[in-house]
Amino acid sequence: MKIIVGSTNPAKLEAVQQIFDHDQVDGIEVSSKVSSQPFCDEETLEGAINRARECAKTEKGVVGIGLEGGVMELENDLYLCNWGALVDSEENTFVAGGARIPLPDSIANELNKGKELGEVIDDYAKGENVRHNEGAIGVFTNELVNRSGMFAHIVQLLKGQYEFYYSKKGDE
């Protein structure tokens, strides 16, 4: 099976390749059609679905996967949020959400000023391209969970739903 991921971010591609280890996985740049810093679950999920749909349209018979990171507010705190979507060649859409951890106030304040988490976390962690490596989740979990691992969990949930759907479809 050929899978096209709506990103060339190494952490996202690694997550998909880890779970779909016997399949061809390619990444392309597609628009999420949401803001560059999604600020709620709904917007983050919409971005993941849009990416997956765009990928699924690129070639006949491919599976598209979109992975989107964002933030969401809960009780006056900002939390990391992550969503994924898988769209197959029949336009069936499977979605899954992932880990949530609160962000420090200093990060939340910068995001509320209109900055993107990627640039803020680079400054905070005194690193470069953190979003392509450990991600904010890696910084704030002391790398017990990194961005690739966080997205791999979402991809597992997507693959499981996809396989379940097609196993039951054969029973009909």
C-alpha positions, 0 to 999 in steps of 0.5 A: 500500500502507498501512503502519502503524508501531508507533511515533510516534517521528519517527526511526522514521517517517522511516526507513519513509517514506524506504524506502516512499516511494510508500506511505502510512505511518502511526504508532500507539502499540502495546506492544512487550510487552517491557521498556522497555529491552530488554537482549539481541538476543532481547528487542529482536527480540521487541519489534519482532515484537510491534509489527509484529504489532499493527500488521498486525491494526489494518486489513485488508490493511495491512503492519505494521512494528515497529522496536525499539532495545535493548542487548546484552552482548558480552564484558562490554561493552554494545552498541547493537542494533536490530531490525525486523520486517515482518508482512504481511496473510497474517501472513508475518513478515520480520526484520532486525537492524542496526548495533552499536557499543559504549557507553561504560562510563559509559552502560553503568553507568547502564543496568545501574542500571535506567535507559533509554538515552533518558534516559541519552543526553539527560543524556550529550549534554546534549540533549533528546529525543535518541531522537526525533532523532539517537539514541545512534547519532548521538551516538556516530558524530558524526552520520555515522549517525543513528537514522533512517538506522540504522533505514532500513537495517533497513527496506531489509532488510525491504522487500527480503525482502518483495519477494523473497518475493512475487516468488518466490511468483509463480513457484510 
